[in-house]
Amino acid sequence: MVSSVFILFAIVPLALWVWALVDLLKTPIQNSTDKLIWLAIVLVANFLGSILWLAWGKKNTKIL
C-alpha cells in the first residue's frame, strides 16, 4: 500500500517539477538567455526551482 508520506514527498514534487518544466518550455520568452537560465534553475534546483518559476519567473519575464 502506498503511504501518504510517499505521495507527499515524492509524487507531488515530481508532478510540480514536470509542470514547471513543461510550462517553461511552452512559454514564448523574448530573450533566449533568460529561458536557458530559468531552465538551468528548474533542472538543478528541482523543487525550489519549480516553485520559483511558477511563482515569480513567469510573471517577471518578458513574454512575446
Predicted model as a PDB file, atoms N, CA, C, CB and O in Angstrom, pLDDT in the B-factor column:
MODEL        1                                                                  
ATOM      1  N   MET A   1       0.848  -1.178   0.000  1.00 58.00           N  
ATOM      2  CA  MET A   1       0.000   0.000   0.000  1.00 58.00           C  
ATOM      3  C   MET A   1       0.892   1.239   0.000  1.00 58.00           C  
ATOM      4  CB  MET A   1      -0.964  -0.001   1.225  1.00 58.00           C  
ATOM      5  O   MET A   1       1.867   1.324   0.747  1.00 58.00           O  
ATOM      6  N   VAL A   2       0.543   2.177  -0.838  1.00 67.00           N  
ATOM      7  CA  VAL A   2       1.313   3.408  -0.953  1.00 67.00           C  
ATOM      8  C   VAL A   2       0.918   4.336   0.192  1.00 67.00           C  
ATOM      9  CB  VAL A   2       1.081   4.092  -2.337  1.00 67.00           C  
ATOM     10  O   VAL A   2      -0.255   4.650   0.392  1.00 67.00           O  
ATOM     11  N   SER A   3       1.926   4.756   0.925  1.00 83.00           N  
ATOM     12  CA  SER A   3       1.632   5.615   2.068  1.00 83.00           C  
ATOM     13  C   SER A   3       1.484   7.059   1.625  1.00 83.00           C  
ATOM     14  CB  SER A   3       2.729   5.495   3.130  1.00 83.00           C  
ATOM     15  O   SER A   3       1.999   7.460   0.581  1.00 83.00           O  
ATOM     16  N   SER A   4       0.786   7.821   2.418  1.00 84.00           N  
ATOM     17  CA  SER A   4       0.567   9.231   2.104  1.00 84.00           C  
ATOM     18  C   SER A   4       1.861  10.031   2.211  1.00 84.00           C  
ATOM     19  CB  SER A   4      -0.491   9.821   3.033  1.00 84.00           C  
ATOM     20  O   SER A   4       1.993  11.080   1.580  1.00 84.00           O  
ATOM     21  N   VAL A   5       2.806   9.553   2.996  1.00 84.00           N  
ATOM     22  CA  VAL A   5       4.102  10.224   3.113  1.00 84.00           C  
ATOM     23  C   VAL A   5       4.853  10.126   1.792  1.00 84.00           C  
ATOM     24  CB  VAL A   5       4.943   9.610   4.262  1.00 84.00           C  
ATOM     25  O   VAL A   5       5.478  11.096   1.364  1.00 84.00           O  
ATOM     26  N   PHE A   6       4.799   8.965   1.139  1.00 81.00           N  
ATOM     27  CA  PHE A   6       5.434   8.781  -0.155  1.00 81.00           C  
ATOM     28  C   PHE A   6       4.827   9.729  -1.177  1.00 81.00           C  
ATOM     29  CB  PHE A   6       5.297   7.327  -0.624  1.00 81.00           C  
ATOM     30  O   PHE A   6       5.549  10.362  -1.948  1.00 81.00           O  
ATOM     31  N   ILE A   7       3.518   9.829  -1.186  1.00 80.00           N  
ATOM     32  CA  ILE A   7       2.837  10.717  -2.127  1.00 80.00           C  
ATOM     33  C   ILE A   7       3.236  12.163  -1.863  1.00 80.00           C  
ATOM     34  CB  ILE A   7       1.305  10.553  -2.024  1.00 80.00           C  
ATOM     35  O   ILE A   7       3.495  12.923  -2.796  1.00 80.00           O  
ATOM     36  N   LEU A   8       3.283  12.532  -0.609  1.00 85.00           N  
ATOM     37  CA  LEU A   8       3.609  13.910  -0.243  1.00 85.00           C  
ATOM     38  C   LEU A   8       5.035  14.285  -0.625  1.00 85.00           C  
ATOM     39  CB  LEU A   8       3.410  14.113   1.245  1.00 85.00           C  
ATOM     40  O   LEU A   8       5.262  15.376  -1.147  1.00 85.00           O  
ATOM     41  N   PHE A   9       5.984  13.415  -0.379  1.00 87.00           N  
ATOM     42  CA  PHE A   9       7.388  13.759  -0.572  1.00 87.00           C  
ATOM     43  C   PHE A   9       7.994  13.280  -1.886  1.00 87.00           C  
ATOM     44  CB  PHE A   9       8.177  13.207   0.542  1.00 87.00           C  
ATOM     45  O   PHE A   9       9.131  13.640  -2.188  1.00 87.00           O  
ATOM     46  N   ALA A  10       7.293  12.494  -2.669  1.00 88.00           N  
ATOM     47  CA  ALA A  10       7.854  12.015  -3.930  1.00 88.00           C  
ATOM     48  C   ALA A  10       6.995  12.380  -5.136  1.00 88.00           C  
ATOM     49  CB  ALA A  10       8.031  10.520  -3.873  1.00 88.00           C  
ATOM     50  O   ALA A  10       7.501  12.948  -6.104  1.00 88.00           O  
ATOM     51  N   ILE A  11       5.742  12.071  -5.090  1.00 89.00           N  
ATOM     52  CA  ILE A  11       4.879  12.269  -6.255  1.00 89.00           C  
ATOM     53  C   ILE A  11       4.544  13.744  -6.464  1.00 89.00           C  
ATOM     54  CB  ILE A  11       3.592  11.461  -6.101  1.00 89.00           C  
ATOM     55  O   ILE A  11       4.600  14.235  -7.591  1.00 89.00           O  
ATOM     56  N   VAL A  12       4.201  14.447  -5.406  1.00 88.00           N  
ATOM     57  CA  VAL A  12       3.811  15.859  -5.532  1.00 88.00           C  
ATOM     58  C   VAL A  12       4.969  16.716  -6.043  1.00 88.00           C  
ATOM     59  CB  VAL A  12       3.321  16.398  -4.180  1.00 88.00           C  
ATOM     60  O   VAL A  12       4.763  17.487  -6.980  1.00 88.00           O  
ATOM     61  N   PRO A  13       6.181  16.623  -5.476  1.00 91.00           N  
ATOM     62  CA  PRO A  13       7.288  17.418  -6.030  1.00 91.00           C  
ATOM     63  C   PRO A  13       7.635  17.049  -7.471  1.00 91.00           C  
ATOM     64  CB  PRO A  13       8.516  17.252  -5.167  1.00 91.00           C  
ATOM     65  O   PRO A  13       7.984  17.920  -8.268  1.00 91.00           O  
ATOM     66  N   LEU A  14       7.542  15.763  -7.807  1.00 94.00           N  
ATOM     67  CA  LEU A  14       7.811  15.344  -9.181  1.00 94.00           C  
ATOM     68  C   LEU A  14       6.786  15.944 -10.141  1.00 94.00           C  
ATOM     69  CB  LEU A  14       7.805  13.811  -9.286  1.00 94.00           C  
ATOM     70  O   LEU A  14       7.152  16.432 -11.210  1.00 94.00           O  
ATOM     71  N   ALA A  15       5.527  15.911  -9.776  1.00 95.00           N  
ATOM     72  CA  ALA A  15       4.480  16.492 -10.616  1.00 95.00           C  
ATOM     73  C   ALA A  15       4.668  18.004 -10.763  1.00 95.00           C  
ATOM     74  CB  ALA A  15       3.093  16.186 -10.028  1.00 95.00           C  
ATOM     75  O   ALA A  15       4.482  18.549 -11.850  1.00 95.00           O  
ATOM     76  N   LEU A  16       5.030  18.671  -9.690  1.00 95.00           N  
ATOM     77  CA  LEU A  16       5.286  20.110  -9.741  1.00 95.00           C  
ATOM     78  C   LEU A  16       6.469  20.417 -10.644  1.00 95.00           C  
ATOM     79  CB  LEU A  16       5.539  20.663  -8.335  1.00 95.00           C  
ATOM     80  O   LEU A  16       6.432  21.385 -11.403  1.00 95.00           O  
ATOM     81  N   TRP A  17       7.510  19.612 -10.572  1.00 96.00           N  
ATOM     82  CA  TRP A  17       8.702  19.804 -11.403  1.00 96.00           C  
ATOM     83  C   TRP A  17       8.373  19.609 -12.880  1.00 96.00           C  
ATOM     84  CB  TRP A  17       9.817  18.833 -10.978  1.00 96.00           C  
ATOM     85  O   TRP A  17       8.801  20.403 -13.718  1.00 96.00           O  
ATOM     86  N   VAL A  18       7.625  18.575 -13.203  1.00 97.00           N  
ATOM     87  CA  VAL A  18       7.241  18.331 -14.599  1.00 97.00           C  
ATOM     88  C   VAL A  18       6.355  19.461 -15.109  1.00 97.00           C  
ATOM     89  CB  VAL A  18       6.510  16.976 -14.738  1.00 97.00           C  
ATOM     90  O   VAL A  18       6.529  19.923 -16.236  1.00 97.00           O  
ATOM     91  N   TRP A  19       5.409  19.908 -14.290  1.00 96.00           N  
ATOM     92  CA  TRP A  19       4.520  21.010 -14.672  1.00 96.00           C  
ATOM     93  C   TRP A  19       5.328  22.276 -14.957  1.00 96.00           C  
ATOM     94  CB  TRP A  19       3.478  21.280 -13.560  1.00 96.00           C  
ATOM     95  O   TRP A  19       5.092  22.943 -15.964  1.00 96.00           O  
ATOM     96  N   ALA A  20       6.268  22.612 -14.090  1.00 96.00           N  
ATOM     97  CA  ALA A  20       7.087  23.811 -14.282  1.00 96.00           C  
ATOM     98  C   ALA A  20       7.970  23.682 -15.518  1.00 96.00           C  
ATOM     99  CB  ALA A  20       7.955  24.071 -13.043  1.00 96.00           C  
ATOM    100  O   ALA A  20       8.131  24.648 -16.264  1.00 96.00           O  
ATOM    101  N   LEU A  21       8.535  22.516 -15.741  1.00 96.00           N  
ATOM    102  CA  LEU A  21       9.399  22.292 -16.893  1.00 96.00           C  
ATOM    103  C   LEU A  21       8.622  22.431 -18.199  1.00 96.00           C  
ATOM    104  CB  LEU A  21      10.046  20.912 -16.810  1.00 96.00           C  
ATOM    105  O   LEU A  21       9.080  23.102 -19.124  1.00 96.00           O  
ATOM    106  N   VAL A  22       7.465  21.810 -18.279  1.00 96.00           N  
ATOM    107  CA  VAL A  22       6.640  21.907 -19.490  1.00 96.00           C  
ATOM    108  C   VAL A  22       6.160  23.344 -19.694  1.00 96.00           C  
ATOM    109  CB  VAL A  22       5.428  20.946 -19.404  1.00 96.00           C  
ATOM    110  O   VAL A  22       6.170  23.850 -20.816  1.00 96.00           O  
ATOM    111  N   ASP A  23       5.745  23.994 -18.619  1.00 95.00           N  
ATOM    112  CA  ASP A  23       5.288  25.373 -18.706  1.00 95.00           C  
ATOM    113  C   ASP A  23       6.409  26.294 -19.180  1.00 95.00           C  
ATOM    114  CB  ASP A  23       4.757  25.841 -17.353  1.00 95.00           C  
ATOM    115  O   ASP A  23       6.183  27.170 -20.015  1.00 95.00           O  
ATOM    116  N   LEU A  24       7.600  26.100 -18.657  1.00 94.00           N  
ATOM    117  CA  LEU A  24       8.751  26.900 -19.069  1.00 94.00           C  
ATOM    118  C   LEU A  24       9.071  26.699 -20.538  1.00 94.00           C  
ATOM    119  CB  LEU A  24       9.964  26.555 -18.226  1.00 94.00           C  
ATOM    120  O   LEU A  24       9.328  27.667 -21.253  1.00 94.00           O  
ATOM    121  N   LEU A  25       9.059  25.467 -20.993  1.00 94.00           N  
ATOM    122  CA  LEU A  25       9.391  25.186 -22.387  1.00 94.00           C  
ATOM    123  C   LEU A  25       8.327  25.700 -23.357  1.00 94.00           C  
ATOM    124  CB  LEU A  25       9.580  23.698 -22.579  1.00 94.00           C  
ATOM    125  O   LEU A  25       8.648  26.045 -24.494  1.00 94.00           O  
ATOM    126  N   LYS A  26       7.078  25.754 -22.926  1.00 93.00           N  
ATOM    127  CA  LYS A  26       5.996  26.235 -23.789  1.00 93.00           C  
ATOM    128  C   LYS A  26       5.850  27.757 -23.773  1.00 93.00           C  
ATOM    129  CB  LYS A  26       4.690  25.602 -23.370  1.00 93.00           C  
ATOM    130  O   LYS A  26       5.239  28.322 -24.680  1.00 93.00           O  
ATOM    131  N   THR A  27       6.393  28.424 -22.769  1.00 91.00           N  
ATOM    132  CA  THR A  27       6.254  29.867 -22.649  1.00 91.00           C  
ATOM    133  C   THR A  27       7.178  30.560 -23.643  1.00 91.00           C  
ATOM    134  CB  THR A  27       6.561  30.327 -21.210  1.00 91.00           C  
ATOM    135  O   THR A  27       8.390  30.345 -23.609  1.00 91.00           O  
ATOM    136  N   PRO A  28       6.624  31.392 -24.532  1.00 91.00           N  
ATOM    137  CA  PRO A  28       7.472  32.111 -25.509  1.00 91.00           C  
ATOM    138  C   PRO A  28       8.156  33.301 -24.834  1.00 91.00           C  
ATOM    139  CB  PRO A  28       6.624  32.598 -26.730  1.00 91.00           C  
ATOM    140  O   PRO A  28       7.532  34.341 -24.623  1.00 91.00           O  
ATOM    141  N   ILE A  29       9.425  33.147 -24.499  1.00 89.00           N  
ATOM    142  CA  ILE A  29      10.183  34.202 -23.828  1.00 89.00           C  
ATOM    143  C   ILE A  29      10.988  34.953 -24.876  1.00 89.00           C  
ATOM    144  CB  ILE A  29      11.118  33.618 -22.717  1.00 89.00           C  
ATOM    145  O   ILE A  29      11.596  34.350 -25.761  1.00 89.00           O  
ATOM    146  N   GLN A  30      10.983  36.276 -24.764  1.00 87.00           N  
ATOM    147  CA  GLN A  30      11.637  37.141 -25.739  1.00 87.00           C  
ATOM    148  C   GLN A  30      13.143  36.894 -25.798  1.00 87.00           C  
ATOM    149  CB  GLN A  30      11.363  38.598 -25.408  1.00 87.00           C  
ATOM    150  O   GLN A  30      13.704  36.815 -26.891  1.00 87.00           O  
ATOM    151  N   ASN A  31      13.795  36.773 -24.676  1.00 87.00           N  
ATOM    152  CA  ASN A  31      15.239  36.611 -24.626  1.00 87.00           C  
ATOM    153  C   ASN A  31      15.563  35.139 -24.364  1.00 87.00           C  
ATOM    154  CB  ASN A  31      15.867  37.526 -23.532  1.00 87.00           C  
ATOM    155  O   ASN A  31      15.181  34.595 -23.328  1.00 87.00           O  
ATOM    156  N   SER A  32      16.267  34.494 -25.302  1.00 89.00           N  
ATOM    157  CA  SER A  32      16.564  33.066 -25.152  1.00 89.00           C  
ATOM    158  C   SER A  32      17.525  32.798 -23.994  1.00 89.00           C  
ATOM    159  CB  SER A  32      17.153  32.515 -26.448  1.00 89.00           C  
ATOM    160  O   SER A  32      17.521  31.705 -23.429  1.00 89.00           O  
ATOM    161  N   THR A  33      18.343  33.782 -23.638  1.00 93.00           N  
ATOM    162  CA  THR A  33      19.243  33.607 -22.499  1.00 93.00           C  
ATOM    163  C   THR A  33      18.449  33.475 -21.209  1.00 93.00           C  
ATOM    164  CB  THR A  33      20.226  34.782 -22.400  1.00 93.00           C  
ATOM    165  O   THR A  33      18.791  32.661 -20.351  1.00 93.00           O  
ATOM    166  N   ASP A  34      17.395  34.265 -21.064  1.00 91.00           N  
ATOM    167  CA  ASP A  34      16.533  34.153 -19.883  1.00 91.00           C  
ATOM    168  C   ASP A  34      15.932  32.753 -19.776  1.00 91.00           C  
ATOM    169  CB  ASP A  34      15.413  35.206 -19.934  1.00 91.00           C  
ATOM    170  O   ASP A  34      15.852  32.177 -18.691  1.00 91.00           O  
ATOM    171  N   LYS A  35      15.515  32.225 -20.909  1.00 92.00           N  
ATOM    172  CA  LYS A  35      14.908  30.891 -20.900  1.00 92.00           C  
ATOM    173  C   LYS A  35      15.938  29.838 -20.486  1.00 92.00           C  
ATOM    174  CB  LYS A  35      14.322  30.551 -22.291  1.00 92.00           C  
ATOM    175  O   LYS A  35      15.621  28.928 -19.719  1.00 92.00           O  
ATOM    176  N   LEU A  36      17.159  29.957 -20.986  1.00 95.00           N  
ATOM    177  CA  LEU A  36      18.203  28.998 -20.619  1.00 95.00           C  
ATOM    178  C   LEU A  36      18.555  29.089 -19.135  1.00 95.00           C  
ATOM    179  CB  LEU A  36      19.454  29.231 -21.466  1.00 95.00           C  
ATOM    180  O   LEU A  36      18.794  28.072 -18.484  1.00 95.00           O  
ATOM    181  N   ILE A  37      18.586  30.308 -18.608  1.00 95.00           N  
ATOM    182  CA  ILE A  37      18.875  30.475 -17.182  1.00 95.00           C  
ATOM    183  C   ILE A  37      17.764  29.849 -16.345  1.00 95.00           C  
ATOM    184  CB  ILE A  37      19.039  31.972 -16.826  1.00 95.00           C  
ATOM    185  O   ILE A  37      18.041  29.124 -15.389  1.00 95.00           O  
ATOM    186  N   TRP A  38      16.519  30.122 -16.694  1.00 95.00           N  
ATOM    187  CA  TRP A  38      15.399  29.530 -15.955  1.00 95.00           C  
ATOM    188  C   TRP A  38      15.380  28.010 -16.100  1.00 95.00           C  
ATOM    189  CB  TRP A  38      14.069  30.118 -16.442  1.00 95.00           C  
ATOM    190  O   TRP A  38      15.051  27.298 -15.151  1.00 95.00           O  
ATOM    191  N   LEU A  39      15.730  27.518 -17.277  1.00 96.00           N  
ATOM    192  CA  LEU A  39      15.783  26.070 -17.484  1.00 96.00           C  
ATOM    193  C   LEU A  39      16.838  25.448 -16.565  1.00 96.00           C  
ATOM    194  CB  LEU A  39      16.094  25.740 -18.968  1.00 96.00           C  
ATOM    195  O   LEU A  39      16.597  24.403 -15.960  1.00 96.00           O  
ATOM    196  N   ALA A  40      17.997  26.084 -16.462  1.00 97.00           N  
ATOM    197  CA  ALA A  40      19.046  25.585 -15.571  1.00 97.00           C  
ATOM    198  C   ALA A  40      18.584  25.616 -14.115  1.00 97.00           C  
ATOM    199  CB  ALA A  40      20.331  26.414 -15.736  1.00 97.00           C  
ATOM    200  O   ALA A  40      18.844  24.678 -13.360  1.00 97.00           O  
ATOM    201  N   ILE A  41      17.904  26.685 -13.721  1.00 96.00           N  
ATOM    202  CA  ILE A  41      17.415  26.789 -12.342  1.00 96.00           C  
ATOM    203  C   ILE A  41      16.419  25.673 -12.038  1.00 96.00           C  
ATOM    204  CB  ILE A  41      16.760  28.166 -12.101  1.00 96.00           C  
ATOM    205  O   ILE A  41      16.501  25.030 -10.991  1.00 96.00           O  
ATOM    206  N   VAL A  42      15.481  25.444 -12.950  1.00 96.00           N  
ATOM    207  CA  VAL A  42      14.460  24.410 -12.728  1.00 96.00           C  
ATOM    208  C   VAL A  42      15.084  23.013 -12.737  1.00 96.00           C  
ATOM    209  CB  VAL A  42      13.357  24.503 -13.804  1.00 96.00           C  
ATOM    210  O   VAL A  42      14.669  22.148 -11.966  1.00 96.00           O  
ATOM    211  N   LEU A  43      16.071  22.787 -13.597  1.00 96.00           N  
ATOM    212  CA  LEU A  43      16.703  21.470 -13.660  1.00 96.00           C  
ATOM    213  C   LEU A  43      17.612  21.197 -12.463  1.00 96.00           C  
ATOM    214  CB  LEU A  43      17.498  21.342 -14.940  1.00 96.00           C  
ATOM    215  O   LEU A  43      17.639  20.079 -11.947  1.00 96.00           O  
ATOM    216  N   VAL A  44      18.353  22.205 -12.022  1.00 97.00           N  
ATOM    217  CA  VAL A  44      19.312  21.995 -10.936  1.00 97.00           C  
ATOM    218  C   VAL A  44      18.634  22.002  -9.568  1.00 97.00           C  
ATOM    219  CB  VAL A  44      20.395  23.067 -10.981  1.00 97.00           C  
ATOM    220  O   VAL A  44      18.893  21.138  -8.730  1.00 97.00           O  
ATOM    221  N   ALA A  45      17.775  22.976  -9.357  1.00 95.00           N  
ATOM    222  CA  ALA A  45      17.096  23.104  -8.059  1.00 95.00           C  
ATOM    223  C   ALA A  45      15.660  22.614  -8.207  1.00 95.00           C  
ATOM    224  CB  ALA A  45      17.127  24.587  -7.544  1.00 95.00           C  
ATOM    225  O   ALA A  45      14.715  23.394  -8.084  1.00 95.00           O  
ATOM    226  N   ASN A  46      15.505  21.358  -8.464  1.00 91.00           N  
ATOM    227  CA  ASN A  46      14.223  20.751  -8.847  1.00 91.00           C  
ATOM    228  C   ASN A  46      12.990  21.370  -8.187  1.00 91.00           C  
ATOM    229  CB  ASN A  46      14.256  19.305  -8.523  1.00 91.00           C  
ATOM    230  O   ASN A  46      12.254  22.116  -8.833  1.00 91.00           O  
ATOM    231  N   PHE A  47      12.767  21.076  -6.947  1.00 93.00           N  
ATOM    232  CA  PHE A  47      11.541  21.515  -6.271  1.00 93.00           C  
ATOM    233  C   PHE A  47      11.531  23.027  -6.072  1.00 93.00           C  
ATOM    234  CB  PHE A  47      11.395  20.809  -4.917  1.00 93.00           C  
ATOM    235  O   PHE A  47      10.539  23.688  -6.380  1.00 93.00           O  
ATOM    236  N   LEU A  48      12.616  23.570  -5.566  1.00 96.00           N  
ATOM    237  CA  LEU A  48      12.691  25.013  -5.334  1.00 96.00           C  
ATOM    238  C   LEU A  48      12.667  25.788  -6.653  1.00 96.00           C  
ATOM    239  CB  LEU A  48      13.961  25.359  -4.545  1.00 96.00           C  
ATOM    240  O   LEU A  48      12.014  26.827  -6.751  1.00 96.00           O  
ATOM    241  N   GLY A  49      13.368  25.291  -7.654  1.00 96.00           N  
ATOM    242  CA  GLY A  49      13.363  25.938  -8.966  1.00 96.00           C  
ATOM    243  C   GLY A  49      11.984  25.958  -9.596  1.00 96.00           C  
ATOM    244  O   GLY A  49      11.609  26.931 -10.250  1.00 96.00           O  
ATOM    245  N   SER A  50      11.232  24.895  -9.402  1.00 96.00           N  
ATOM    246  CA  SER A  50       9.862  24.832  -9.924  1.00 96.00           C  
ATOM    247  C   SER A  50       8.971  25.868  -9.258  1.00 96.00           C  
ATOM    248  CB  SER A  50       9.274  23.434  -9.721  1.00 96.00           C  
ATOM    249  O   SER A  50       8.192  26.557  -9.917  1.00 96.00           O  
ATOM    250  N   ILE A  51       9.097  25.963  -7.957  1.00 95.00           N  
ATOM    251  CA  ILE A  51       8.304  26.946  -7.220  1.00 95.00           C  
ATOM    252  C   ILE A  51       8.694  28.361  -7.650  1.00 95.00           C  
ATOM    253  CB  ILE A  51       8.495  26.771  -5.692  1.00 95.00           C  
ATOM    254  O   ILE A  51       7.827  29.212  -7.846  1.00 95.00           O  
ATOM    255  N   LEU A  52       9.992  28.612  -7.795  1.00 95.00           N  
ATOM    256  CA  LEU A  52      10.446  29.936  -8.224  1.00 95.00           C  
ATOM    257  C   LEU A  52       9.911  30.294  -9.604  1.00 95.00           C  
ATOM    258  CB  LEU A  52      11.968  29.996  -8.229  1.00 95.00           C  
ATOM    259  O   LEU A  52       9.454  31.418  -9.811  1.00 95.00           O  
ATOM    260  N   TRP A  53       9.959  29.362 -10.555  1.00 95.00           N  
ATOM    261  CA  TRP A  53       9.466  29.638 -11.897  1.00 95.00           C  
ATOM    262  C   TRP A  53       7.965  29.927 -11.889  1.00 95.00           C  
ATOM    263  CB  TRP A  53       9.769  28.463 -12.821  1.00 95.00           C  
ATOM    264  O   TRP A  53       7.522  30.917 -12.473  1.00 95.00           O  
ATOM    265  N   LEU A  54       7.191  29.080 -11.239  1.00 93.00           N  
ATOM    266  CA  LEU A  54       5.745  29.236 -11.257  1.00 93.00           C  
ATOM    267  C   LEU A  54       5.273  30.460 -10.475  1.00 93.00           C  
ATOM    268  CB  LEU A  54       5.094  28.000 -10.701  1.00 93.00           C  
ATOM    269  O   LEU A  54       4.284  31.091 -10.849  1.00 93.00           O  
ATOM    270  N   ALA A  55       5.965  30.795  -9.408  1.00 93.00           N  
ATOM    271  CA  ALA A  55       5.525  31.914  -8.568  1.00 93.00           C  
ATOM    272  C   ALA A  55       6.090  33.257  -9.012  1.00 93.00           C  
ATOM    273  CB  ALA A  55       5.916  31.661  -7.139  1.00 93.00           C  
ATOM    274  O   ALA A  55       5.418  34.282  -8.895  1.00 93.00           O  
ATOM    275  N   TRP A  56       7.328  33.259  -9.523  1.00 92.00           N  
ATOM    276  CA  TRP A  56       7.973  34.532  -9.771  1.00 92.00           C  
ATOM    277  C   TRP A  56       8.484  34.685 -11.198  1.00 92.00           C  
ATOM    278  CB  TRP A  56       9.099  34.709  -8.820  1.00 92.00           C  
ATOM    279  O   TRP A  56       8.318  35.751 -11.791  1.00 92.00           O  
ATOM    280  N   GLY A  57       9.085  33.677 -11.751  1.00 89.00           N  
ATOM    281  CA  GLY A  57       9.748  33.780 -13.047  1.00 89.00           C  
ATOM    282  C   GLY A  57       8.835  34.078 -14.215  1.00 89.00           C  
ATOM    283  O   GLY A  57       9.146  34.928 -15.049  1.00 89.00           O  
ATOM    284  N   LYS A  58       7.723  33.395 -14.281  1.00 83.00           N  
ATOM    285  CA  LYS A  58       6.812  33.591 -15.401  1.00 83.00           C  
ATOM    286  C   LYS A  58       6.215  34.986 -15.395  1.00 83.00           C  
ATOM    287  CB  LYS A  58       5.707  32.556 -15.369  1.00 83.00           C  
ATOM    288  O   LYS A  58       5.987  35.567 -16.456  1.00 83.00           O  
ATOM    289  N   LYS A  59       5.960  35.527 -14.216  1.00 82.00           N  
ATOM    290  CA  LYS A  59       5.368  36.861 -14.119  1.00 82.00           C  
ATOM    291  C   LYS A  59       6.358  37.957 -14.457  1.00 82.00           C  
ATOM    292  CB  LYS A  59       4.822  37.088 -12.734  1.00 82.00           C  
ATOM    293  O   LYS A  59       5.965  39.005 -14.969  1.00 82.00           O  
ATOM    294  N   ASN A  60       7.642  37.735 -14.181  1.00 79.00           N  
ATOM    295  CA  ASN A  60       8.652  38.781 -14.328  1.00 79.00           C  
ATOM    296  C   ASN A  60       9.538  38.606 -15.542  1.00 79.00           C  
ATOM    297  CB  ASN A  60       9.501  38.832 -13.113  1.00 79.00           C  
ATOM    298  O   ASN A  60      10.578  39.257 -15.634  1.00 79.00           O  
ATOM    299  N   THR A  61       9.163  37.752 -16.474  1.00 78.00           N  
ATOM    300  CA  THR A  61       9.930  37.538 -17.691  1.00 78.00           C  
ATOM    301  C   THR A  61       9.164  38.158 -18.855  1.00 78.00           C  
ATOM    302  CB  THR A  61      10.196  36.018 -17.934  1.00 78.00           C  
ATOM    303  O   THR A  61       7.941  38.048 -18.942  1.00 78.00           O  
ATOM    304  N   LYS A  62       9.904  38.809 -19.744  1.00 75.00           N  
ATOM    305  CA  LYS A  62       9.261  39.412 -20.916  1.00 75.00           C  
ATOM    306  C   LYS A  62       8.803  38.318 -21.868  1.00 75.00           C  
ATOM    307  CB  LYS A  62      10.225  40.389 -21.638  1.00 75.00           C  
ATOM    308  O   LYS A  62       9.610  37.593 -22.450  1.00 75.00           O  
ATOM    309  N   ILE A  63       7.503  38.219 -22.008  1.00 69.00           N  
ATOM    310  CA  ILE A  63       6.897  37.206 -22.852  1.00 69.00           C  
ATOM    311  C   ILE A  63       6.484  37.843 -24.155  1.00 69.00           C  
ATOM    312  CB  ILE A  63       5.693  36.543 -22.157  1.00 69.00           C  
ATOM    313  O   ILE A  63       5.962  38.958 -24.163  1.00 69.00           O  
ATOM    314  N   LEU A  64       6.711  37.149 -25.266  1.00 63.00           N  
ATOM    315  CA  LEU A  64       6.373  37.681 -26.587  1.00 63.00           C  
ATOM    316  C   LEU A  64       4.919  38.029 -26.736  1.00 63.00           C  
ATOM    317  CB  LEU A  64       6.745  36.706 -27.639  1.00 63.00           C  
ATOM    318  O   LEU A  64       4.500  38.487 -27.799  1.00 63.00           O  
TER     319      LEU A  64                                                      
ENDMDL                                                                          
END                                                                             
